Amino acid sequence: MAIRDIIILPDRQLRLISSPIETVTAEVRKLADDMLETMYDAPGIGLAAIQVAQPVRLITMDISKKEGEQKEPRVFINPEITWSSEETSVYEEGCLSIPEYYEEVERPASVRVRYLDIDGKLREDEAIGLYATCIQHEIDHLNGVLFVDYLSKLKRDRVMKKFTKAAKRAVV
């Protein structure tokens, strides 16, 4: 396992649409392991492969975030939302690719997600609460969508400007 670099806004790779994974191979499992290690190190509760510059439809997640709680790492390969509730909920979201920036985002309160697990078995889950928010956030990454896209144009422009300036300063 290895900790990988997380790409940061305004990196254009974050806007790429990720490709499906044809077969769950040793390489895919290694990427998932690296992503889990990277996610825990960051620390975060979810990570999409595109955030470590791998444009494939792979997500890692662990929402058992409380201190001392047993880790519950999950891997989602080719996840897709097959149903969304009309009821919505609002959570304060953040993103490892947009460090130290948090905003409230409204999303469906529950969703049904179909995916392959790390063994290549087809699974389906109903997600509610934080799980629903996190899986939607990470699937958005696979489609080139960021949580700031749900904000007002003013807030989105402000955060884009801030991270663009920071990126220019880092290059100098």
Backbone bond lengths (Angstrom), bond angles and torsions (degrees), N, CA, C in turn:
res aa  C-N    CA-C-N  psi(-1)  N-CA   C-N-CA  omega(-1)  CA-C   N-CA-C  phi
1 M - - - 1.455 - - 1.526 108.86 -
2 A 1.314 114.82 149.02 1.458 120.28 -179.27 1.515 109.60 -145.75
3 I 1.320 114.46 147.06 1.455 119.60 175.42 1.527 107.27 -85.44
4 R 1.318 115.78 126.90 1.462 121.61 -179.05 1.526 109.99 -102.21
5 D 1.319 115.81 158.19 1.463 121.05 176.07 1.530 109.45 -72.96
6 I 1.318 115.86 136.14 1.455 121.84 176.45 1.529 107.56 -94.79
7 I 1.334 116.06 127.88 1.462 118.42 178.89 1.524 109.63 -77.90
8 I 1.316 114.64 145.45 1.469 122.58 -171.25 1.531 109.79 -117.05
9 L 1.329 115.58 145.28 1.450 122.21 172.25 1.525 107.80 -51.86
10 P 1.305 122.79 136.70 1.459 130.01 12.70 1.540 114.48 -96.70
11 D 1.318 119.07 23.81 1.474 121.23 -178.17 1.532 110.20 -50.13
12 R 1.312 116.16 125.69 1.474 121.66 -175.28 1.527 113.16 -66.72
13 Q 1.328 116.74 -21.04 1.472 119.30 178.70 1.528 111.41 -58.78
14 L 1.338 116.64 -28.64 1.466 120.41 -179.07 1.524 111.83 -63.65
15 R 1.319 118.21 -16.00 1.465 122.52 -179.35 1.533 112.46 -97.50
16 L 1.334 116.94 0.62 1.463 120.20 178.57 1.528 111.06 -72.20
17 I 1.325 115.74 148.74 1.465 120.62 172.82 1.526 106.28 -93.07
18 S 1.315 116.14 123.59 1.470 121.76 -174.91 1.520 111.93 -75.93
19 S 1.329 115.29 148.36 1.469 122.16 -179.10 1.525 111.28 -87.86
20 P 1.330 116.39 147.50 1.475 119.64 176.26 1.530 111.06 -63.49
21 I 1.308 115.37 152.61 1.470 121.91 175.22 1.523 106.86 -93.44
22 E 1.324 116.08 122.00 1.468 121.22 -175.83 1.530 112.12 -73.29
23 T 1.354 115.74 -44.48 1.459 121.62 -176.09 1.523 109.52 -139.93
24 V 1.324 116.87 140.53 1.458 120.38 176.27 1.534 107.42 -81.61
25 T 1.335 114.20 104.57 1.458 122.10 -176.40 1.524 110.33 -107.75
26 A 1.323 116.01 175.69 1.465 121.36 174.68 1.527 110.19 -60.12
27 E 1.316 116.75 -35.19 1.472 121.40 178.81 1.531 110.93 -64.98
28 V 1.333 116.86 -41.30 1.470 121.64 177.80 1.528 109.47 -65.10
29 R 1.320 116.97 -42.71 1.485 120.41 179.02 1.529 110.92 -63.76
30 K 1.327 117.18 -38.78 1.470 121.74 178.39 1.529 109.38 -64.47
31 L 1.337 116.77 -44.21 1.464 120.31 177.67 1.528 109.91 -59.80
32 A 1.329 117.72 -44.93 1.474 121.63 178.93 1.529 110.77 -60.35
33 D 1.327 117.58 -43.72 1.473 121.36 177.66 1.531 111.03 -61.07
34 D 1.330 116.07 -46.11 1.471 120.65 178.74 1.529 110.65 -61.60
35 M 1.328 115.77 -41.18 1.465 119.63 -179.74 1.524 111.49 -64.94
36 L 1.329 117.24 -40.64 1.471 119.73 177.33 1.520 110.30 -62.09
37 E 1.327 116.78 -45.66 1.465 120.17 179.35 1.534 110.68 -61.77
38 T 1.326 116.53 -42.55 1.466 121.95 178.83 1.527 110.56 -63.44
39 M 1.333 116.12 -44.72 1.463 121.83 -179.26 1.531 110.74 -61.53
40 Y 1.339 117.22 -46.30 1.466 120.34 -179.82 1.528 111.08 -65.56
41 D 1.334 116.60 -37.44 1.455 121.11 -178.21 1.530 111.51 -68.47
42 A 1.338 117.78 -31.01 1.476 122.48 -170.02 1.538 115.22 -58.57
43 P 1.290 126.37 -46.22 1.454 130.67 -12.89 1.536 110.01 -88.93
44 G 1.339 114.19 149.60 1.456 120.10 177.92 1.515 110.09 -146.49
45 I 1.340 115.97 176.82 1.467 120.36 -179.72 1.524 111.82 -112.09
46 G 1.338 116.89 -7.23 1.455 120.25 178.27 1.512 110.19 -156.49
47 L 1.328 115.49 151.94 1.465 120.42 179.81 1.522 108.33 -153.52
48 A 1.316 115.85 131.87 1.467 121.76 175.31 1.526 108.02 -100.56
49 A 1.332 116.51 147.19 1.464 121.04 -176.75 1.529 112.49 -55.78
50 I 1.324 117.31 -34.74 1.465 119.93 -179.63 1.529 111.05 -60.72
51 Q 1.324 117.62 -26.09 1.465 120.71 179.79 1.523 112.37 -70.75
52 V 1.330 116.90 -15.64 1.468 120.95 173.07 1.539 108.82 -113.84
53 A 1.343 114.29 30.62 1.471 123.49 173.87 1.527 113.93 63.27
54 Q 1.324 116.59 31.22 1.463 121.63 175.78 1.530 107.78 -119.86
55 P 1.335 118.49 102.03 1.470 120.79 -174.44 1.532 113.79 -80.19
56 V 1.336 115.21 60.58 1.469 121.54 176.90 1.527 108.86 -124.60
57 R 1.326 116.06 156.98 1.470 121.92 -173.48 1.542 110.02 -83.22
58 L 1.322 114.84 77.95 1.464 123.09 -178.08 1.526 108.64 -138.78
59 I 1.336 114.90 132.44 1.468 121.90 179.90 1.529 108.44 -130.65
60 T 1.329 115.70 142.19 1.465 120.48 167.83 1.527 106.82 -117.30
61 M 1.337 114.92 151.58 1.457 119.35 -176.92 1.525 109.78 -156.87
62 D 1.318 115.15 147.79 1.459 121.77 170.41 1.519 107.31 -154.45
63 I 1.325 116.11 105.03 1.467 119.68 -177.12 1.531 112.28 -95.29
64 S 1.343 117.19 8.02 1.478 120.76 175.96 1.522 107.64 -84.46
65 K 1.318 116.24 67.24 1.458 123.44 -167.17 1.519 114.58 -83.02
66 K 1.326 118.38 -11.73 1.463 119.28 -176.00 1.529 111.60 -67.66
67 E 1.311 114.81 141.44 1.463 122.01 -179.93 1.526 110.45 -57.33
68 G 1.315 116.41 132.28 1.456 121.27 178.08 1.522 113.87 83.19
69 E 1.327 117.48 -12.21 1.459 121.37 179.05 1.530 109.19 -72.19
70 Q 1.311 115.97 144.64 1.466 121.79 177.19 1.525 109.33 -60.46
71 K 1.333 116.24 134.09 1.463 119.88 177.67 1.526 109.47 -68.11
72 E 1.324 115.27 143.69 1.465 121.54 177.57 1.525 109.37 -131.55
73 P 1.350 116.38 70.38 1.463 119.07 -178.52 1.528 111.77 -66.62
74 R 1.339 115.33 138.40 1.464 121.20 179.10 1.515 108.49 -130.47
75 V 1.325 115.19 145.41 1.460 122.18 178.04 1.523 107.71 -124.46
76 F 1.324 116.15 132.70 1.458 123.32 179.89 1.520 108.20 -123.81
77 I 1.325 116.18 118.13 1.461 121.22 179.03 1.525 107.67 -108.95
78 N 1.328 116.18 130.44 1.470 123.15 -177.68 1.535 112.27 51.92
79 P 1.345 118.22 47.07 1.464 119.40 -178.59 1.525 111.91 -69.16
80 E 1.315 115.56 144.85 1.459 120.34 174.46 1.516 109.19 -144.64
81 I 1.319 115.23 141.51 1.457 120.91 177.20 1.522 107.28 -84.68
82 T 1.336 115.57 123.15 1.467 120.42 -177.94 1.528 112.39 -102.22
83 W 1.330 117.27 -12.36 1.459 122.77 179.52 1.516 109.34 -160.75
84 S 1.320 117.05 142.61 1.471 123.23 175.83 1.523 108.90 -131.58
85 S 1.325 116.32 140.95 1.461 120.40 177.56 1.527 110.09 -73.82
86 E 1.312 115.01 155.51 1.467 119.42 173.30 1.521 110.01 -76.36
87 E 1.331 115.68 -29.95 1.464 121.01 177.17 1.524 108.66 -66.21
88 T 1.328 116.39 139.14 1.461 120.09 179.58 1.522 110.90 -116.32
89 S 1.310 115.51 165.85 1.458 121.79 172.77 1.521 107.87 -142.06
90 V 1.312 115.40 159.13 1.451 121.52 -178.79 1.529 108.40 -118.22
91 Y 1.326 115.49 127.38 1.463 121.80 175.26 1.514 109.02 -127.98
92 E 1.313 116.34 149.10 1.451 120.55 171.57 1.527 106.60 -78.44
93 E 1.321 115.84 119.29 1.465 120.91 -178.22 1.517 110.41 -108.59
94 G 1.304 113.52 152.00 1.452 122.70 172.26 1.509 106.50 -137.00
95 C 1.315 117.12 177.07 1.457 120.33 -176.83 1.525 109.06 -152.59
96 L 1.324 116.50 136.51 1.460 120.17 179.47 1.529 111.62 -64.66
97 S 1.333 117.30 -21.86 1.469 121.30 177.55 1.527 112.71 -89.61
98 I 1.334 116.19 -4.27 1.469 122.13 175.96 1.537 105.54 -132.95
99 P 1.331 116.89 68.76 1.472 120.86 -169.97 1.532 114.05 -59.85
100 E 1.324 113.05 140.86 1.463 123.32 173.97 1.523 113.34 59.37
101 Y 1.327 116.59 31.22 1.464 121.26 174.66 1.524 107.22 -128.26
102 Y 1.330 116.09 126.20 1.460 121.67 -176.26 1.523 109.63 -134.12
103 E 1.316 115.79 139.60 1.461 121.32 176.44 1.518 108.83 -148.94
104 E 1.330 115.07 153.73 1.460 119.86 175.80 1.524 109.42 -77.40
105 V 1.350 115.27 134.68 1.458 122.35 -179.63 1.523 108.01 -129.85
106 E 1.332 115.68 136.12 1.459 121.15 177.58 1.530 109.01 -97.81
107 R 1.331 115.43 129.55 1.466 122.02 -179.71 1.534 108.17 -141.72
108 P 1.343 117.12 168.03 1.471 118.86 172.78 1.539 110.17 -54.60
109 A 1.335 116.50 138.94 1.465 121.83 -176.84 1.529 112.07 -70.41
110 S 1.336 116.66 -28.95 1.460 119.67 176.84 1.522 109.39 -144.30
111 V 1.324 114.23 150.38 1.469 121.58 179.53 1.517 109.00 -142.58
112 R 1.309 115.73 158.47 1.457 121.72 171.33 1.525 106.14 -108.82
113 V 1.328 116.37 132.50 1.464 120.86 -177.35 1.527 109.99 -125.96
114 R 1.331 114.99 135.42 1.466 121.78 176.08 1.528 107.07 -112.37
115 Y 1.339 116.05 137.78 1.460 120.20 -176.04 1.523 109.59 -161.55
116 L 1.328 115.70 169.82 1.460 121.66 170.07 1.518 107.59 -98.62
117 D 1.326 117.23 140.74 1.464 119.71 174.86 1.536 109.13 -85.95
118 I 1.302 116.90 -177.32 1.469 121.73 -175.54 1.530 112.16 -63.92
119 D 1.337 117.28 -19.60 1.466 121.28 177.16 1.524 112.08 -93.30
120 G 1.341 116.88 3.94 1.456 120.96 178.93 1.520 114.07 81.30
121 K 1.345 116.41 12.60 1.469 120.60 178.83 1.526 110.13 -86.61
122 L 1.332 116.15 137.28 1.457 121.42 178.47 1.529 109.26 -72.92
123 R 1.316 115.71 130.39 1.463 122.39 -179.22 1.522 109.36 -129.93
124 E 1.327 114.88 158.46 1.455 120.46 172.56 1.522 107.17 -141.25
125 D 1.321 116.25 134.84 1.455 122.93 -178.46 1.515 109.39 -131.44
126 E 1.326 115.23 149.92 1.456 119.38 166.61 1.519 105.97 -103.28
127 A 1.308 115.65 126.83 1.462 121.37 -176.38 1.522 109.20 -112.06
128 I 1.335 115.24 134.31 1.463 120.83 175.50 1.523 108.59 -131.57
129 G 1.329 116.38 164.13 1.456 121.45 176.40 1.518 113.26 60.92
130 L 1.332 115.41 -139.09 1.457 121.21 -178.32 1.526 111.85 -58.76
131 Y 1.326 117.60 -38.41 1.463 122.07 178.11 1.535 110.07 -57.92
132 A 1.339 117.54 -45.66 1.467 121.49 179.86 1.530 110.70 -63.32
133 T 1.324 116.36 -44.26 1.465 120.11 -179.98 1.526 110.44 -62.84
134 C 1.316 116.42 -46.60 1.459 121.05 -176.67 1.534 111.79 -65.12
135 I 1.312 118.20 -44.43 1.470 120.02 -178.37 1.531 109.91 -65.73
136 Q 1.344 117.71 -38.20 1.465 119.91 177.13 1.523 111.29 -65.58
137 H 1.329 116.70 -41.89 1.469 122.51 178.83 1.532 109.87 -59.48
138 E 1.332 116.26 -46.99 1.475 120.06 -176.93 1.530 111.78 -71.37
139 I 1.335 118.23 -39.46 1.474 120.20 176.72 1.525 109.35 -63.69
140 D 1.335 117.40 -36.67 1.465 119.70 174.48 1.526 110.98 -54.77
141 H 1.337 117.09 -43.62 1.471 120.52 178.35 1.530 111.05 -54.81
142 L 1.330 116.69 -41.01 1.465 120.80 -178.10 1.529 111.27 -65.29
143 N 1.328 115.85 -19.55 1.464 121.83 -179.73 1.527 112.49 -106.02
144 G 1.331 117.07 12.66 1.460 121.19 177.54 1.517 114.43 75.57
145 V 1.344 116.49 20.43 1.466 121.84 -178.45 1.530 108.85 -109.08
146 L 1.332 116.08 137.13 1.467 121.67 178.10 1.524 109.72 -112.81
147 F 1.328 116.46 156.19 1.466 118.66 -177.27 1.523 111.53 -62.44
148 V 1.324 118.41 -25.35 1.469 120.25 178.44 1.528 111.49 -68.19
149 D 1.320 117.32 -16.87 1.468 120.73 177.21 1.526 111.75 -67.16
150 Y 1.336 117.47 -17.82 1.465 122.43 179.12 1.531 112.14 -88.12
151 L 1.317 116.88 -5.30 1.462 121.25 -177.55 1.524 110.71 -87.98
152 S 1.320 115.43 169.98 1.463 119.36 175.25 1.527 108.76 -62.72
153 K 1.327 116.41 156.78 1.459 121.32 179.81 1.531 110.14 -58.01
154 L 1.310 117.19 -39.60 1.465 121.18 -179.87 1.531 111.17 -60.26
155 K 1.334 117.07 -51.11 1.469 120.71 -179.77 1.526 111.01 -63.70
156 R 1.335 116.54 -42.87 1.469 121.19 -179.42 1.525 110.19 -62.36
157 D 1.330 117.29 -45.93 1.467 120.61 179.59 1.523 111.02 -62.40
158 R 1.326 116.09 -38.57 1.464 120.63 -179.72 1.535 111.13 -63.10
159 V 1.338 116.59 -46.54 1.464 119.59 -178.53 1.537 110.72 -69.37
160 M 1.326 117.44 -36.88 1.471 120.25 178.15 1.536 110.11 -63.23
161 K 1.317 115.79 -43.19 1.468 120.91 179.62 1.535 110.47 -62.55
162 K 1.323 115.77 -44.53 1.467 120.94 -179.41 1.535 111.00 -59.85
163 F 1.341 117.44 -46.55 1.465 120.47 -177.34 1.527 112.03 -75.20
164 T 1.330 118.02 -29.54 1.457 121.06 175.58 1.524 109.47 -66.57
165 K 1.333 117.31 -43.83 1.472 121.47 177.08 1.526 110.87 -61.22
166 A 1.325 116.38 -44.78 1.469 120.90 -179.25 1.527 110.67 -62.30
167 A 1.319 117.28 -39.24 1.472 121.54 179.58 1.523 110.33 -65.81
168 K 1.324 117.07 -39.41 1.482 120.91 178.84 1.530 110.31 -66.69
169 R 1.328 116.76 -39.75 1.470 120.50 177.32 1.517 111.26 -64.15
170 A 1.320 117.46 -36.81 1.467 121.39 -177.97 1.528 111.43 -68.32
171 V 1.328 117.16 -29.35 1.476 121.83 -178.61 1.519 110.45 -76.31
172 V 1.327 117.30 -32.66 1.466 122.20 -175.48 1.502 112.24 -67.68
